């Protein structure tokens, strides 16, 4: 069992025993402790945060010479083990991103698993400790403050991560433009060849010229590793699919491989609808969809229900994807909306509300953006994901001058 990349809440006592039977060696991302150290775990949590993240298991005694499990009986469950973990984590500054859980009991004992994510605010310090701790090999070591190169690396880690994510986003924009241009060339050829008929009407407007694109983008905080190659990713898309209402993401057909990932671009010739899906081997997901509804009088409407459905489907598919490739960590993303100034904003409404007497608000700006800061644990946990979606939608409601609808309406809508 690959415990390093498994949701720790799904690991039981026997899983740890089997893992130890395999004689897995401690390393940069794995550490064993027989019991809680007298000095606590703040040093270990800080060092994982400063390096590549990792998993700390309490209840395993390691062979100090070679780092393999020596005995693994767990620790006595006194009911306060997780509370102690949280106390140790609170001694680290800035606040680290981590999960902690206990396995089921066996003979009154449990294993404590602590998953520490690679930190986004390096360097991480232990209170009242002048050292900066990092993982080297299978131990936590202090960085020599006289080593400017090592310190500079930690201080600039966040900056480099932001720059890398920015480059990734620019790549998706470039690919989207190229996909639209290709569709436009096809439209021009179809019009010139007189393919239009009563059955298949081809609009006379340039592809992408009359759309309001809602784009949900997600990627790891450090998108510097390719988990899967484009061909394997294309073959695995069906494992990611989520369906909500009448919407499916990602589409598993008409997909092509591109450098480092996959692309699916849909354009409807009768109304100009556009949808562009991009998924990359390093964990970036971009789901851009035209969510403008234009009536016979040319009035443009934006339905918040469709923003919610698009966002939920993308986050669920992302959870499936990160589980597939074995990534666990911080996820950074956003929801952006373009070309919507003056559009009617129609909120989610319970049955029985009168449409005739409802006054809709309009978009003040031409573009909007809402940030998404989460992690793979939240995406993979239904309760946490529901809470995340509600928080996002509350922010979107307020942005359009509506009061948040409340838990009752959300529950009914998502059900």
SULVEN-V948172 format. One record per residue. N is the residue number from 0. RES is the residue in one letter. PHI is phi in whole degrees, 0 to 359 (NA if undefined). Layout:
n	res	phi
N	RES	PHI
N	RES	PHI
This chain:
n	res	phi
0	X	NA
1	X	274
2	X	294
3	X	305
4	X	250
5	X	255
6	X	301
7	X	294
8	X	288
9	X	259
10	X	263
11	X	251
12	X	301
13	X	293
14	X	298
15	X	294
16	X	299
17	X	296
18	X	298
19	X	291
20	X	300
21	X	282
22	X	58
23	X	290
24	X	273
25	X	302
26	X	203
27	X	301
28	X	246
29	X	212
30	X	216
31	X	251
32	X	222
33	X	293
34	X	206
35	X	293
36	X	297
37	X	300
38	X	270
39	X	84
40	X	241
41	X	301
42	X	300
43	X	293
44	X	296
45	X	296
46	X	293
47	X	296
48	X	298
49	X	282
50	X	248
51	X	241
52	X	74
53	X	165
54	X	236
55	X	246
56	X	243
57	X	262
58	X	120
59	X	237
60	X	266
61	X	261
62	X	286
63	X	296
64	X	282
65	X	238
66	X	77
67	X	258
68	X	301
69	X	257
70	X	214
71	X	212
72	X	254
73	X	85
74	X	233
75	X	297
76	X	275
77	X	264
78	X	83
79	X	236
80	X	293
81	X	292
82	X	298
83	X	294
84	X	300
85	X	295
86	X	294
87	X	294
88	X	296
89	X	291
90	X	274
91	X	258
92	X	231
93	X	297
94	X	297
95	X	282
96	X	260
97	X	205
98	X	232
99	X	218
100	X	207
101	X	245
102	X	284
103	X	292
104	X	274
105	X	216
106	X	57
107	X	78
108	X	239
109	X	222
110	X	255
111	X	256
112	X	246
113	X	236
114	X	264
115	X	252
116	X	275
117	X	303
118	X	286
119	X	260
120	X	231
121	X	296
122	X	275
123	X	260
124	X	246
125	X	263
126	X	304
127	X	62
128	X	225
129	X	281
130	X	277
131	X	249
132	X	263
133	X	222
134	X	270
135	X	229
136	X	68
137	X	249
138	X	224
139	X	264
140	X	236
141	X	278
142	X	279
143	X	292
144	X	296
145	X	273
146	X	261
147	X	295
148	X	296
149	X	294
150	X	292
151	X	298
152	X	300
153	X	291
154	X	291
155	X	262
156	X	300
157	X	296
158	X	299
159	X	293
160	X	295
161	X	297
162	X	295
163	X	295
164	X	295
165	X	297
166	X	298
167	X	297
168	X	297
169	X	300
170	X	294
171	X	295
172	X	296
173	X	298
174	X	293
175	X	299
176	X	299
177	X	295
178	X	294
179	X	295
180	X	299
181	X	293
182	X	295
183	X	296
184	X	298
185	X	294
186	X	296
187	X	299
188	X	297
189	X	297
190	X	294
191	X	294
192	X	269
193	X	65
194	X	283
195	X	296
196	X	211
197	X	297
198	X	280
199	X	231
200	X	268
201	X	249
202	X	293
203	X	263
204	X	258
205	X	301
206	X	302
207	X	85
208	X	273
209	X	227
210	X	236
211	X	238
212	X	272
213	X	260
214	X	238
215	X	258
216	X	238
217	X	223
218	X	198
219	X	300
220	X	302
221	X	245
222	X	277
223	X	246
224	X	226
225	X	271
226	X	275
227	X	206
228	X	276
229	X	305
230	X	294
231	X	298
232	X	297
233	X	300
234	X	290
235	X	257
236	X	301
237	X	298
238	X	284
239	X	263
240	X	301
241	X	233
242	X	232
243	X	225
244	X	60
245	X	249
246	X	241
247	X	236
248	X	214
249	X	279
250	X	285
251	X	265
252	X	239
253	X	53
254	X	254
255	X	237
256	X	274
257	X	228
258	X	306
259	X	74
260	X	187
261	X	231
262	X	222
263	X	225
264	X	234
265	X	249
266	X	220
267	X	265
268	X	287
269	X	275
270	X	224
271	X	84
272	X	304
273	X	229
274	X	219
275	X	231
276	X	245
277	X	230
278	X	227
279	X	245
280	X	295
281	X	267
282	X	104
283	X	281
284	X	234
285	X	231
286	X	238
287	X	253
288	X	218
289	X	287
290	X	247
291	X	273
292	X	246
293	X	249
294	X	274
295	X	295
296	X	265
297	X	85
298	X	286
299	X	259
300	X	235
301	X	242
302	X	263
303	X	296
304	X	299
305	X	285
306	X	295
307	X	297
308	X	296
309	X	296
310	X	294
311	X	300
312	X	298
313	X	293
314	X	294
315	X	294
316	X	295
317	X	297
318	X	299
319	X	297
320	X	294
321	X	294
322	X	292
323	X	299
324	X	269
325	X	80
326	X	268
327	X	227
328	X	166
329	X	284
330	X	240
331	X	243
332	X	194
333	X	198
334	X	244
335	X	238
336	X	224
337	X	238
338	X	61
339	X	230
340	X	301
341	X	83
342	X	289
343	X	288
344	X	253
345	X	253
346	X	285
347	X	292
348	X	236
349	X	288
350	X	301
351	X	101
352	X	288
353	X	281
354	X	288
355	X	295
356	X	260
357	X	269
358	X	265
359	X	273
360	X	277
361	X	240
362	X	286
363	X	284
364	X	254
365	X	274
366	X	218
367	X	225
368	X	212
369	X	234
370	X	280
371	X	235
372	X	236
373	X	210
374	X	209
375	X	293
376	X	295
377	X	297
378	X	296
379	X	270
380	X	247
381	X	303
382	X	297
383	X	292
384	X	293
385	X	302
386	X	295
387	X	297
388	X	299
389	X	296
390	X	297
391	X	297
392	X	293
393	X	301
394	X	295
395	X	294
396	X	304
397	X	296
398	X	299
399	X	257
400	X	68
401	X	247
402	X	282
403	X	306
404	X	285
405	X	97
406	X	297
407	X	299
408	X	291
409	X	300
410	X	300
411	X	294
412	X	295
413	X	288
414	X	291
